[in-house]
Amino acid sequence: MISYQLYSSRNFPPLADTLAMVAGIGYDAVEGYGALYADDARVADLTARLGASGLKMPSGHFGLDQLEAEPEKVIGIAKALGIAHVFCPYVMPADRPADAEGWRDFGARLQAAAAPYRAAGLGFGWHNHDFEVAALSDGQYPLDLIFAGGPDLEWEMDVAWVIRGGADPLDWIRRHGARITAAHVKDIAPAGENAGEDGWADVGQGTVDWAGLMAALRATPCGIFVLEHDNPSDDRRFAERSLAAVKGY
């Protein structure tokens, strides 16, 4: 399933236009993020608009505080929107562990947070950025340690962030591919280019070997390919070019 991370269009409101654009271009689905379901009215509006557009929302991002403090509320949101996979997307720098034991404990914390979601029939996992693949002083990697502490966690692999972290995404797919149920598909501009878009690129227009990586990801349980650009200057351009590229891989 090819999905579109709605965060890519956060600077191009209204949401109704974004959903119409994405559906019209030919996407199957969208992925949500916290601001879109911040209150009951927004959830109801999003539910109605998804139904009208024909788009599905098989995955969504939720902050760790809400996941731990309000599981029943999150489960209700997920059920309303059709979300089957809940992903925790980030931990702030000040809250990141400093050593291997801390990261392993963080994985155990996620494992514990996952319990009510798994009981409700939802997948629960972690979405990486770059810091999880940066080696600690003892040579261990936070991402390995998170998964050691959370043996049942799924993984939404953000491939471009792995690369920006200086790591080989194929190596990480080999290490933890059995956990990958979703992946973020985005591209990195050549060095010095697209500064106004934070160095990101439309999929197929950058330096990432997406043809090879898509083949590797398809050999895992990954069933949701989420196209994303963190800061596009034109979200329609990004959405159109990226979908066309991915359909060719």
N, C-alpha and C positions, 0 to 999 in steps of 0.2 A: 504494500500500500504506500502510495506517495502522498506525503502530508506537507503542510506549510506551517511553519512556526509563526504564529500571529504576532509575536514580538517583533518580527521583521518589519511590520507595518504600523508599529505603535506611533510613529511620527506622521502617519498619513490617515487621520480619521476622516469620516466616521467608520466604525466597525462594520456597519451594514454594507458600505461600499467595498470594504476589503473582502468580505465574504462573497459578495457578488463577483468581484474581480477574480478571486481564486477559483470559484466554481466555474466561471466562464472560461478561464484559461484551460481548465481540465484537471485540476487536482482532485484527488479522492477524499481528502481529509485535511483537517487543521489540528494544530497542537496549541493548547491553551497555556496561559501563565497567570500568576497570581492576581494581577490587577483586573483581569477580565471577570473574575468571580469573587470580587471583594465584598459584595453584599447580595442579598437575596434578589433584589430587583435586577441586578446585572446578570445573575445566573438565569433568571426567568427570561430576560431579553435574549441572552445568548442561546438558550435552549430553543426558543421560538425561531430565531434567525437561522440556526443550524438546520432545523427542520425544513424551513422554507427554501434554503439553498441546496439541500440534498447532500451537504457535506457531513462527514462523520468527525468525531473527535475521540480517537482511540487512546490518546495519551495526553497527559497534562502535568505541568510543573506546579508544585506547592512548596511553600517555605517550611523549613524544619520546625519552627515554633508552632505553626498551625497544625502540622502533621502530628506533632506530639500532644498538643493541648486540646485539639478539637477533632479527633478522629471521626466521630459520628457525623459532624458537619461536613468534613471533607468527603466521606463516603457518600453522603447525600448529594453533594455537588457532582461527584463522579457518576453516580447512578443517573442523575438527571441529564447529564451531558453525554452519557455513553462512554465515559472514560474507562478503559480496561486496565491501563498501566499508569500508575502514579509514580512520578519521579521527583526526588528532592534534588534541586539544581545547584546548590551553592552553600558555602559556609564562609562568612566574612573573615577577612584576614585576622582580626583580633580574636576570633573564636577558633582559629585553627590550632590543632595540637602542635607541640614543638618536637616530639620524638616518636619513635616507633610504637611504644606502649600507648601513647595518646591516640595515635591514628587507629590502632587496633581496637581500642576502647570506643572510638568514634564509630567504627564499623559495627561494634556490638550495640551501640546506641541506636543506630539505624535498624539493625536486626530487631531490636525490641519494639521500635516504633512501627515496624512493618506488621506486627502481629494482628492488629484489628483489621487491617486492609486485606491481608491474606485470608483471614477468617471470612471476610465479606466476598471473597472470590476475585479480588483485584491483585494484579501484579504490583510490586513495590521495588523501586530501585534507586540508584544513584546516577546522576548526570555529571560528567566531569568537565573541568576546565583544564588549565595548564599546570597548576600547582601540584596536582596529584601525581604527575609523572616526573616531578623534579626530585632527584635523590636526596635523602636525608644525609646527615653527617656520617651515619654508619653504613651508607650505601643502599639502604632499603627504600622502597617507594611507597608513598602514602596510599596509592590506589591498590597495590597488593595487600597492604595492611588493612585497608577498609574491607576488602573482600575476605580476608582471613578472619576478621572479627564478625563479619556478616555473611556467613556461608550461603544463605538463601537469597541474597540480594540480586536483583536484576541489574543490568547495566544499560543505560542509554549512552552509547559511545559518541562523544563529540570529537570526530576525527581531526578536524582542523585545530582544535585546541590541543590535542595530543601532539600534533606537529609543531605548533607554536611553543609547546613545552620542551622542544628539542628531542622528542622521542620518535621512534619508528612505529607508526600505527599498525603495520602488519605484525610486528612483534607482540603488540598488546592484544591484537585479535587472536593470535595463537595462544597467548597466556590465559585470556579470559573470555574467549569467544562463546563458550557455552552459556554465558550469562547475558549475552547481548540480545535484547528483545526489540530495541529501537536504536536508531543511529541518526545523528545530525549530519546532514550533508551540506557543507559549505566550503568555500574556496578561499585561497590566500593569494593576494595580488603579488606580482614580482616585487622584490625589494625596492623601496622608494616610490612605488606607484600607489594610487588610490588613497593618498593620505587623508583626503576628505571623507573617506569611508572606512577609516581606521585600519587601512591595509587589507581589508577583505575584498573579495571579488565575487561576481556572479559565478555560479557553478559552471565549470567548463571554460571559464575565462582566466583562470589563475594557474597556480603551479602544482596543485594537488593532482595526483594520478588517480582520478576518480574511476576510470575504467577498471583498473586493477583492484582498487579498493572495493568497488561494488561487487566484483566477483568474489572477493574474500568474505565480505559481509553476507552475501547470499548463501555461503556455506555454513553460517551460524543460524541460530533461531530467529534472527532479526526479521521482523515482519513489517516494520514501520520505518520508512525512510523519510526523515523530516528535513525539508529544504529550509535553510536559514541564512540570513545575512544580518549581522548585528547592527549595521548602520548604513543601509543603502540610501543613495541620493534619490533614487526612483524605484519604488517598490514594484511597480508593474514591470519595469524592465528586468529587474531581478527575477521576479516570479516567472515571467515568460521564458527568458533565456535559460534559466536553471532547469525548468521542467523539460524543455526541449533537449537539453544536454543529457539529463538523467535518463530520459527515454531511449537515448542512443547507447547507453552503457549496458 
